[in-house]
Amino acid sequence: MLYLVVGWLDSALFEASLAVFVSTLTGLLPLFGVMFLLLWMFNRYVRPGQIMKQLGRAGGMRGWVLSIGAGVLSMGPMYIWYPVLGQLQSEGLRPGLAAAFLYSRAIKIPMLPFMAHYFGASYSALFVICVLIFSVLGGAAMERLDRQ
């Protein structure tokens, strides 16, 4: 609606903004295509039972890697993940893996270049390594507390 008003008032500004929009859209379309292809492949070839098998009692090292990797890749506010993790725990998710997931969310991939720029690459690498180690230790502590 605003574009129509701008187009009516100032056609040059409308054309310039439309050119920027089209340029941005053409730059993003290949990324959207790759994203949808990856989502389609994941939905096509990975079954929920396969994932829950890894996140259950018999998951082993794959469960830890999957949980921590998902925590690093997860986006959005923390409170959105609590009901999801609660549902997964009712389906067999180990509490230690849930704790490791939540702890590893401290690593934000889009922020790593900024962190490296402002604090240095060595500090950033040390931060990531410490978060990964402590996510495993915190998850292991939660597993031990859950057994008691």
N, C-alpha and C positions, 0 to 999 in steps of 0.2 A: 504494500500500500504506500509506504514511504517512497519507494522507487518511482511510483507513478506521479506522486506529488513533485519529486525532484525532477523527473523527466518533463513535467509540465512547466516548472519554473525555470529550470536551467538545463537545456538539452546537452550542452557540452559536458557538464558535470555528470549527467546521467550516462553518456557514452563512455566517459573515462572510467566510471565505476563499473559499468558493464564489462569493459575490456579487462579490468583487474579481476572481476569475478570469473570470467571465462578462462583467463590465464591460470588462475588458482585451481579452478575445477579441472582443467585439462592436466595439470600437474598432479592432482590427487586421484584422478580416475585409475591410473595404473596401480597405485597403492591399494585402492579399494578392491580392485580386481584380484590382486594377490591375497589380500586379507580374506575375501570371500572364498577363494580357492582353498586356502588353508583351513578355513572353517568347514567347508564342504568335505574336505579330505578327513578332517578329524571326526566329523559326525558320521561319515561313511565307514571308516575303518576302525574306530575305537569305540568299544561298547562300554557302557557304564559299569557293567560287571567286571570288566578287565581293570578298570581304575580302582574300584572298591576292593578288588582282590589285593591290589598293591598297598592299599591304605588300611587294610585290616590287620589282624594279628599275625598273619603269615607273610606280610609284605616285605620285611627285611630292609636291605639297603635301598632298593628301588622305591619303597614307600617314603623313606626320608628324602631322597633326591627329588621325587615327585612333589612332595609337600613343600619343601624349601623352594624349589623352582617355581611352583605355583604362587608361593608367597612373594617372591621377587617380582614376578610378572603381573601380580594382581594390582588392580587400580581401584580407585574410589575410596569413600570414607570407611573407616574401620567398623562402624556400627552396622553397615550393610552386611558384613561378613559373619557376624555373630549368628543370625538365624540360619545361614547357609551351613556353617560349621556344626550348629546344633542338629540340623537335619542329617548331615553326614555322620555325626556321631551316633545318632539313632539307627543308622544303617551299618554301623560297624567301624567308623573311623576311630583310630586310637587317639586318646587325649594328647599324647606326646607329639603326634604329628600335627594335631591342631595347634598346639602351642608353638611348634617350630614354624608352622605356616604364619601365624600372627607375628612372631618375632622377626622372621625374615622379610616381612613387609617394610622394615626400616630401610631396606635397600631400594632406592628409586632409580631405575635405569635412566630415565630422562634427565635426572639431576646430576648424574655422575660427571659429565663434562664440566658442569659449573663447579662442582665440588673440586675437581682436579685443577681447574683454573684458579680458584680462590684459595684452596688449602694445599695444593700440590698433589701430584700423582701418587707419591709414596703414602701420604696420609689417607688418600682415598682408597688405595689398595688395602692398607692396614684396616681401615674402617670396614670394608666389605668382608675381609677375612675374619675379623673379630665378630661381626654380626653373624656370619655363617657358623662359626665355631660355637658361639653362645646360643644360637638357635637350636643347635643339636644338643648342647648341654642343658638348656632350659626344657627342651622336649623330653630328654632322658630323665630329668628330675620330675617332670610331670608324670611320666610313665611310672616312675618309682612311687610317687605319691598316690597314684591311682591304684596300685596293687595293694596298698595298705588299707 
